[in-house]
Amino acid sequence: MSDLIRVVLLGIVEGITEFLPISSTGHLLIAEKLGLGARSDLFNVGIQAGAILAVTLIYWRRILELLTKWREPRNRDYLLKLIAAFLITSVLGFIAVKLGFKLPKTVKPIAWALVIGGVWMIVAEQIAAKQADRSDVSWPAAILVGIAQMIAGIFPGTSRSAATIFTALLAGTSDRAAATEFAFLVGIPTMYAASGYEALKAVKAGGAANEDWRALAIGFVVSAIVAFVAVKWLLGYIRSHRFTPFAMYRIGLGIALLIWMPAGA
């Protein structure tokens, strides 16, 4: 398999999994273990940026509305909740970094996170279905989403989108579309900040000098295009369907990895 094909496949994996509730970090690590090869931190940050750009373009009207019409009470309240969730994630994430928390580089913890997260998704959606119909995001929900986002950043396989969407559902935002919108909007500045930090760290460590910029550019473009399609599809799908198929996929994949992946992989 040529390196170009590997780069394209990694871009596809990132684009599909970044905002679907199935864990992009986990899938990229699994893809690397299965033969697509390990890439630099700068490359991984680059293709993630492509997915973030895609979801930014999808929500550009909503973002512009929040920024230009922030004086309207409803928009101001929503924007303040987004900022609060972002700041909570940032502060707790900074503390986690200072305490030395690092993402594991083996498949087993990812497999367990996929299984546990899948079960949690099923239970959470069952609970949310019994709640009163509510599309607004409460302050407790916004705070908990910020915490959930930080936890997902520490444990690959958890899935940032799954953690934030289902936390919002459990915290009272029973409308799937509303919970997903808030989770994605708070993820945009968080992921831009995290990607910028990781890119700066990689450049300072000298990674830019040896980086294959052609491969990074191709991965970025592929990831952006695929993520745009994936998120557009997801937003239409969840209006009339539950997240159960994603949960079942996570559980099945996690069990398969626990059975067939060699120890220490």
N, C-alpha and C positions, 0 to 999 in steps of 0.2 A: 504494500500500500504506500503510495507516495505521500510526502509530507503535506502537500497541498490538500489532498483528500482528508488527511487527519485534521488539518486546521479547519476545513469546512465542516467536518463532522462535529468537532468541538464547539464551533459557533452555533450549529444547529442544536446541540444538547443544551448549551447555555440559553439560547433564545427560547426554547420550549419550556425549560424547567425553572427559569428565574422567577417568574410570577405565577406559575401554576403551583398549587400547594403540594409539591412533591420533592422539593429540595434540589436546588441547582448545584450547591457545593458538593453534596453527596453524589449526585450523578456525574459531575465532572471528575471526581476522584475515582469513582467506579469505572468511568470510561478510560481514564489513564491506566488503571490496573488491568483493564481488559485489552490493552494493546494500542491505545491512541497516544500513549507516551506522556510523560510529565512535562509541563510547560513552566515557564518562568512566572513569578508572581505578577510581573508587569503585563504579561500576556493575559493572564486570568483576569486582572483588573480591567484590561482593555476590552475584552469581549463582554464583561459585565456592564461596562459603560455603554456598549451598544444596546443592550437590553433596557437599560435605564432611559436612554434617549428615546427608545420606541414608546415606552409608557408615558414619557413626558409629552410626546407628540399626540398621543391619544387623548390625554387630559388637558391639552393646552388651553382650551376654552374655559374649562372649570378653574384652572390655575389663574388665568387672566381675570376671570370674574372675581376670584377671591382677593387678588392683588389690587384691582382697580375699584372694586366696590366694597372695600373693607369697612367703610363707615356704616353700611347697612347692618343692623344688629345681628341678623342670622349669619351673614358672611363673617362678621367680626368674631362671633362666638366660635364658629367652625375653624377659622384661621388660628385663633388662640389655642384651641385644642390640638391642632396639628403642631403648632410650635411647642406646646408643652410636651407632647409625646416625643417629638424630635429631641428636645433638650434632655428629657429623662433618659432616652436611649444613649445620647452622646455622653452624658455624665457617667452613667453606669458602665458604658463601654470603655471609657477612659480609665475608670477604676479597675475594670477587669484586665485591661492591658497592663496597667501598672503592677497589678498583683501577679502577673505572669501567666494568665490563662492563655492557652494556645489550642488551636484546632488540632484534633488528632489526625494522623495521616494514615490510619488503617481503616479497613472497611467494616470490621465488626461493630464498633460503636455506631457507625452510620446505619448499619442494618437494624440494630436495636432501636435507634431513633425513628427509623422509618416505620417499624412495626408499632411501637408505642404511640407514635404520632397518628398513625392510621386509626388505631382503636380510639384514641382521644377525639379525633375528628368525628367519628360515628356517634360517640356518646354526646359530644358537644352539640351536634346538629339535632339530635333527638331532643335534648333539653331545650334548645333554642326554638324548636318547632312548637313546644308547649307554652312558650311565653306569649304575652300580648304582642300584637303586631306593632312594631316600632322601628322607624327609619332614622331617627335622630341619634346622634352619638353623645352620650352623657360624659360628664367630666371623669367619673370613675373609669368608664370605658377607655377614654383617651389615655389616662395614666397607666392603666393596665396594658394597653397596646404598646406603649413606650417600653415598659418592662419586658413584655413578651418579645419585642423586636431585639432587645439586647441579648436575651437568653438564646434566641435563634442564631445570633451571630457567634455565640460561643460553641454551640453544639451543632455541627454539620449533620444533615439528615433531618433536623427538626423542621426546616423550611420557614423562612421569614414570613412569606405570605400566609402559610397555614397557621403559624403561631398568632399573627396579628388578626387575621380574619376571624378565626374561631374564638380568640379572646374577646373581640368586639361582639360576636354573637352571644357568648356566654354572659357578657356584661350588660346585655339588654338590647343591643341593636339587632333585633331579630330578622330584619330585612337583609337578605344575603347581598343584594346589590349595594346597599348603603354601607354595610360592613366592609365589603370588598373595596369600594371607592375610598373609604377612609384609610384602610390598610395600604392601598397603593399610593395614595397621595402623601401619607407620612413616610412611606418608603423612598420616595423620590429624593428629598433633600438628605435623608439618612444615607442612602446608597451613594449619592454623589460625594458626600463628605467622606465616607469610608473609602471609596474608590480613589479620591484625590489624595487621601492620607497614605494609602498603600502604594500609589504610584510615586508619590514624593519619596517615600521610604526606599522604594526600589531604585529610583534614580540616584539618591544619595549613596546607596550601597554599590553603585557602579553598574547596575543592571542595564541601564540604557545603552551603554557602549557596546554590549554584546547582543542586544535584542534584534530579532529578526522582524524589522518593522513592516516588511511586506506581509508576512504571515499575520502579524497583529492587525494590520489594516483589513485584511480579508476576513479574519475572525470577527472583527468589530462590525463590519458591514453585514455579514451573514447573521450574526446574533441579532442585530437591530431589525432586520427584515423579518426573521423568524419570530422574534418576540412580539413584533407589531401584530402579526397574523394570530399568534397564540393568544395574546391578551384580548384582541378584538373578539375572537371566538369564545373565550372564557366569559366575557362580559355578557354576551348573548346567551350562552348556555345556562348560566346560573339564574337567569330570570325565571326559568321554568323547570330547572332541575336541581337536585341536591348535589353535594360534594361527595356522596358515597362512592362513586366509581374511583375517584382519586384516592380515597381512603383504602379501598380494597386493593388498588394497585400498589400502594405503599406497603401494605401488609404482605402481599404476595411477593414483591421484590425483596423485602427485608428477610422473609423466611428463606427464599431461594439463596440469598447471599450467605445466610448463616449455615445453610446446608452444604453449598457447593464451593464457596470461596475457601482457599487453603488458610490454615491458621497463620496469623501474622501478616496476611496480605493487606 
